[in-house]
Amino acid sequence: MRFWESERCEYCNGPVVEKIVELTRKVNGKYVLIKNVPAGVCKECGTRYYTANVLKSIDASIKRRKAVKEVPMAVYSL
């Protein structure tokens, strides 16, 4: 059985399915992009859910690994 099977979104009650997503985080004042993150995603509203193990892995990975690459980012102001 998959982890997110039969789970429902806490906001809209839509079905939650497992997907691989990208996640942005702010680390030491800089934004980083984490690729290939397993998540539960609501099919109705798009709310994302992450397991504790995935979040711990992300934190550990950011602390011990070097970024795969760095790219410039456009900044806009309204």
C-alpha positions, -999 to +999 in steps of 0.1 A: +000+000+000+013+035-009+016+060+019-009+085+006-035+060-005-070+069+008-057+101+024-079+132+020-069+169+019-075+187+052-086+218+033-110+207+005-113+169+013-100+161-022-080+129-028-042+130-020-019+113-045+018+107-045+039+128-068+076+138-073+078+176-069+103+205-066+105+224-033+120+258-026+134+266+008+153+296+022+186+285+037+210+310+052+193+339+035+193+323+001+166+304-018+174+269-028+155+245-051+153+208-041+144+185-069+129+150-069+110+154-036+083+128-029+051+144-017+014+139-013-005+164-035-042+171-034-058+165-068-084+192-062-065+222-046-028+213-050-020+214-013+013+195-007+020+172+022+055+159+032+063+131+055+086+137+085+112+114+070+113+134+037+117+167+056+145+153+078+163+140+046+160+174+030+175+192+060+203+166+063+210+168+026+213+206+026+237+205+055+261+178+042+259+181+004+271+207-020+246+221-045+245+204-079+245+237-096+238+274-091+218+297-114+211+334-114+175+343-104+154+373-117+141+395-089+109+416-094+093+442-072+057+453-072 
